[in-house]
Amino acid sequence: MATLVDRKILVKVGGETVKAAADRERLARDIAAVVRMGAKVVVVHGAGPQITALAERLGVPSLFRGGRRVTDAAMLRAVAMAMCGEVATDLLAALLAAGVDALPFPAAAAGIVVGHKRPPKQVPGEAEPVDFGLVADVDSVQARHLLALWSAGLVPVLSSLVADAGGNLLNLNADTLVTALVPALGIDEVVLVTGVPGVFRRLDDPTTHLPLLSDTDLPGLVHSGAVQGGMVAKLEEVGNILRKGAQRVIITGYQDEGAMTAAVTDYPTMCTIVQRSAR
């Protein structure tokens, strides 16, 4: 069996990728395989579609500005219910069934992540700075709590609900949580589980798949128009993660059995590995 002993791996999953039970179960089996090979794994999950669906059922309108959710008090309640209730417990069940000693909790727990309310911010497409409401920027990360869980053989599963210094809960974008955890934990690699199994010059043409990239390739891909749509934002996220110290980022889909395990053991199937260049 391949070994990943002492490798620190952060797995980020979006809410869309864990909506269906079969997808959660496949993800859990992949995580279980990586843990059995000795890696220290932390999972960060979003809950975008689940939040929107629950808010609609509660009669809370969803408002987005610059592609980001505006969070008032009513929406924050829906965020907490969907992230810490629906998605966290669904993931817990799948991971337990796969033999993973998972421990789900919000990033606010034990002051692991402390933030402050984001001030109004200028965003593309908006004439005036936008007040996103009860949304956080990160002030600090208490890595010792997560390191202690790893030492106990547990897999932390974090939702991106944080608190300020006064204990007031705030919504945090999952991407922002990832980039805060990478330097704090000394993460070696980040696996982004998405709806697309890697980077393609043309999504409708599998022959345009790009299996291996360097961080120095990313600006050219974006500026040339070689990648478009949601992948532009994804590559910007990859660049941020690598600048924070991760050695590589793996972009993989959620529909292929064992894709993540293959990628982290250097036998990639359908994924893209982006490596940090030598500094």
C-alpha positions as CSV (number, residue, x, y, z in Angstrom):
1,M,0.0,0.0,0.0
2,A,1.2,3.5,-0.8
3,T,2.1,5.7,2.2
4,L,1.2,9.2,2.9
5,V,2.6,9.3,6.4
6,D,2.7,12.8,7.9
7,R,1.4,14.4,4.7
8,K,-1.1,17.2,5.7
9,I,-3.9,17.3,3.2
10,L,-6.9,19.7,3.2
11,V,-9.9,18.5,1.3
12,K,-12.4,21.2,0.3
13,V,-15.8,20.2,-1.0
14,G,-18.6,22.5,-2.2
15,G,-22.2,22.0,-1.2
16,E,-23.2,21.0,-4.7
17,T,-20.7,18.0,-4.6
18,V,-22.3,16.5,-1.5
19,K,-26.0,16.9,-2.2
20,A,-26.6,13.3,-3.2
21,A,-26.0,10.4,-0.9
22,A,-24.0,8.4,-3.5
23,D,-21.6,11.3,-4.0
24,R,-21.1,11.7,-0.3
25,E,-20.4,8.0,0.1
26,R,-17.9,8.0,-2.8
27,L,-16.1,11.0,-1.3
28,A,-16.0,9.4,2.1
29,R,-14.5,6.2,0.7
30,D,-11.8,8.3,-0.9
31,I,-11.0,10.2,2.3
32,A,-10.9,6.9,4.2
33,A,-8.4,5.5,1.8
34,V,-6.1,8.6,2.2
35,V,-6.4,8.4,6.0
36,R,-5.5,4.7,6.0
37,M,-2.3,5.6,4.1
38,G,-1.2,7.8,7.0
39,A,-2.2,11.3,5.9
40,K,-3.4,13.9,8.3
41,V,-6.7,15.1,6.7
42,V,-8.9,18.1,7.4
43,V,-12.1,18.6,5.5
44,V,-13.6,22.0,4.8
45,H,-17.1,22.1,3.3
46,G,-19.5,24.7,1.9
47,A,-23.2,24.6,1.7
48,G,-24.2,27.1,-1.0
49,P,-27.2,25.3,-2.6
50,Q,-28.4,23.9,0.7
51,I,-28.4,27.4,2.2
52,T,-30.3,28.9,-0.7
53,A,-32.9,26.0,-0.7
54,L,-33.4,26.2,3.1
55,A,-33.7,30.0,3.0
56,E,-36.4,29.7,0.4
57,R,-38.3,27.3,2.5
58,L,-38.0,29.7,5.5
59,G,-39.1,32.6,3.3
60,V,-35.7,34.4,3.5
61,P,-34.7,36.0,0.2
62,S,-31.2,35.3,-1.1
63,L,-29.3,38.3,-2.2
64,F,-25.9,38.1,-4.0
65,R,-23.6,41.0,-4.8
66,G,-20.5,40.5,-6.9
67,G,-21.2,36.7,-6.8
68,R,-21.1,36.6,-3.0
69,R,-24.0,36.1,-0.5
70,V,-25.2,39.0,1.5
71,T,-25.9,37.7,5.1
72,D,-28.4,39.5,7.3
73,A,-29.6,38.0,10.7
74,A,-32.3,35.8,9.1
75,M,-29.9,34.5,6.4
76,L,-27.2,33.8,9.1
77,R,-29.7,31.5,10.8
78,A,-30.3,29.6,7.5
79,V,-26.5,29.5,7.0
80,A,-26.0,27.9,10.4
81,M,-28.9,25.4,10.0
82,A,-27.7,24.3,6.5
83,M,-24.0,24.1,7.2
84,C,-23.9,22.8,10.7
85,G,-27.1,20.8,10.5
86,E,-27.8,19.4,7.1
87,V,-24.4,19.2,5.4
88,A,-22.2,18.5,8.4
89,T,-24.4,15.7,9.6
90,D,-24.8,14.2,6.1
91,L,-21.1,14.2,5.7
92,L,-20.6,12.8,9.2
93,A,-22.8,9.8,8.5
94,A,-21.0,9.0,5.2
95,L,-17.6,9.3,6.8
96,L,-18.5,7.1,9.8
97,A,-19.9,4.5,7.4
98,A,-16.6,4.5,5.6
99,G,-14.6,4.0,8.8
100,V,-13.4,7.6,9.3
101,D,-13.3,9.0,12.8
102,A,-14.7,12.3,11.7
103,L,-15.5,15.2,14.0
104,P,-17.6,17.9,12.4
105,F,-17.9,21.4,13.9
106,P,-18.0,25.0,12.9
107,A,-14.7,26.9,12.6
108,A,-15.9,29.1,15.4
109,A,-15.7,26.2,17.9
110,A,-13.1,26.8,20.7
111,G,-12.1,30.0,19.0
112,I,-10.3,28.1,16.2
113,V,-11.0,30.9,13.7
114,V,-11.7,34.4,15.0
115,G,-12.8,37.1,12.6
116,H,-14.4,40.5,12.3
117,K,-17.3,41.8,10.4
118,R,-16.1,42.7,6.9
119,P,-16.3,46.4,6.2
120,P,-18.0,47.6,3.0
121,K,-15.9,46.4,0.1
122,Q,-15.6,47.3,-3.6
123,V,-16.4,44.4,-5.8
124,P,-16.4,44.0,-9.6
125,G,-19.7,45.0,-11.2
126,E,-20.8,47.2,-8.3
127,A,-20.6,51.0,-8.4
128,E,-20.4,51.5,-4.7
129,P,-18.7,49.5,-1.9
130,V,-20.9,46.6,-0.8
131,D,-21.9,45.8,2.8
132,F,-22.1,42.0,2.9
133,G,-23.7,42.1,6.3
134,L,-22.8,39.4,8.9
135,V,-19.8,38.2,6.8
136,A,-16.3,37.7,8.2
137,D,-12.7,38.5,7.4
138,V,-10.2,36.3,9.3
139,D,-8.2,37.7,12.2
140,S,-6.6,34.5,13.6
141,V,-6.4,30.7,13.5
142,Q,-5.7,28.6,16.6
143,A,-3.9,25.7,15.0
144,R,-3.2,23.9,18.2
145,H,-6.7,22.6,18.6
146,L,-6.7,21.0,15.1
147,L,-3.2,19.6,15.7
148,A,-4.4,18.0,18.9
149,L,-7.3,16.4,17.0
150,W,-4.9,15.0,14.4
151,S,-2.7,13.6,17.2
152,A,-5.8,11.8,18.6
153,G,-6.4,10.2,15.2
154,L,-9.5,12.3,14.3
155,V,-10.4,14.0,11.0
156,P,-11.8,17.5,11.6
157,V,-14.7,18.4,9.3
158,L,-15.1,22.2,9.4
159,S,-18.0,24.4,8.2
160,S,-17.2,28.0,7.6
161,L,-19.1,29.6,10.4
162,V,-16.8,31.7,12.6
163,A,-17.1,34.2,15.4
164,D,-15.7,37.6,16.3
165,A,-13.9,38.3,19.6
166,G,-17.2,39.0,21.3
167,G,-18.7,35.6,20.3
168,N,-20.9,37.0,17.6
169,L,-21.3,34.4,14.8
170,L,-20.4,35.4,11.2
171,N,-20.6,33.7,7.8
172,L,-17.2,33.1,6.2
173,N,-16.6,32.1,2.6
174,A,-15.2,28.5,2.5
175,D,-12.4,29.6,0.1
176,T,-11.3,32.2,2.7
177,L,-11.3,29.5,5.4
178,V,-9.1,27.3,3.3
179,T,-6.5,30.0,2.6
180,A,-6.4,30.8,6.4
181,L,-5.9,27.1,7.4
182,V,-3.1,26.4,4.9
183,P,-0.3,28.4,6.6
184,A,-1.6,27.8,10.1
185,L,-1.5,24.0,9.7
186,G,1.4,23.8,7.3
187,I,-0.8,22.1,4.7
188,D,1.2,20.2,2.0
189,E,-1.6,19.9,-0.5
190,V,-5.2,21.0,-1.0
191,V,-7.7,18.9,-2.9
192,L,-10.5,20.9,-4.4
193,V,-13.4,18.5,-5.1
194,T,-15.5,20.2,-7.8
195,G,-18.0,19.6,-10.5
196,V,-15.3,19.5,-13.1
197,P,-12.4,16.8,-13.1
198,G,-9.6,19.3,-13.7
199,V,-8.7,22.1,-16.0
200,F,-9.7,22.0,-19.7
201,R,-9.1,24.5,-22.4
202,R,-12.5,23.5,-23.7
203,L,-14.9,21.8,-21.3
204,D,-16.7,19.9,-24.1
205,D,-13.4,18.4,-25.4
206,P,-11.6,15.9,-23.1
207,T,-8.5,16.1,-25.3
208,T,-7.9,19.6,-24.0
209,H,-7.4,18.4,-20.4
210,L,-4.4,19.9,-18.7
211,P,-3.1,17.3,-16.2
212,L,-0.1,19.2,-14.8
213,L,0.4,22.9,-14.3
214,S,2.7,25.2,-12.4
215,D,1.6,28.3,-10.5
216,T,3.5,30.3,-13.1
217,D,1.2,29.0,-15.8
218,L,-2.0,30.3,-14.2
219,P,-1.9,34.0,-15.1
220,G,-1.3,33.2,-18.8
221,L,-4.2,30.7,-18.9
222,V,-6.5,33.3,-17.5
223,H,-5.4,36.3,-19.4
224,S,-5.3,34.5,-22.7
225,G,-8.9,33.3,-22.4
226,A,-7.7,29.7,-22.5
227,V,-9.9,29.0,-19.5
228,Q,-13.3,30.7,-19.0
229,G,-16.3,30.9,-16.7
230,G,-16.1,29.4,-13.3
231,M,-12.7,28.0,-13.9
232,V,-11.2,31.5,-13.9
233,A,-12.3,32.0,-10.3
234,K,-11.1,28.5,-9.4
235,L,-7.6,29.2,-10.7
236,E,-7.5,32.4,-8.8
237,E,-8.3,30.4,-5.7
238,V,-5.5,27.9,-6.6
239,G,-3.0,30.8,-6.9
240,N,-4.0,32.1,-3.5
241,I,-3.6,28.7,-1.9
242,L,-0.1,28.2,-3.4
243,R,0.9,31.7,-2.3
244,K,-0.1,30.7,1.3
245,G,2.4,27.9,1.3
246,A,0.8,24.7,0.0
247,Q,3.1,22.7,-2.3
248,R,0.4,21.7,-4.7
249,V,-3.3,21.9,-5.4
250,I,-5.3,19.1,-6.9
251,I,-8.5,19.9,-8.8
252,T,-10.7,16.8,-9.2
253,G,-14.3,15.9,-9.8
254,Y,-16.6,14.2,-7.4
255,Q,-18.1,11.6,-9.8
256,D,-15.1,9.3,-10.3
257,E,-14.4,6.6,-7.7
258,G,-10.9,6.9,-6.2
259,A,-9.9,10.0,-8.2
260,M,-8.6,11.8,-5.1
261,T,-6.7,8.8,-3.8
262,A,-5.1,8.3,-7.2
263,A,-4.1,12.0,-7.4
264,V,-2.5,12.3,-4.0
265,T,-0.5,9.1,-4.5
266,D,0.9,10.5,-7.8
267,Y,-1.2,8.2,-10.0
268,P,-3.6,10.8,-11.3
269,T,-6.6,9.8,-13.4
270,M,-8.9,12.7,-14.4
271,C,-7.6,15.7,-12.4
272,T,-5.3,18.6,-12.7
273,I,-2.3,19.0,-10.3
274,V,-1.0,22.6,-9.9
275,Q,2.4,22.7,-8.3
276,R,4.1,25.6,-6.6
277,S,7.3,26.6,-8.5
278,A,10.7,26.8,-6.7
279,R,11.1,30.2,-5.1
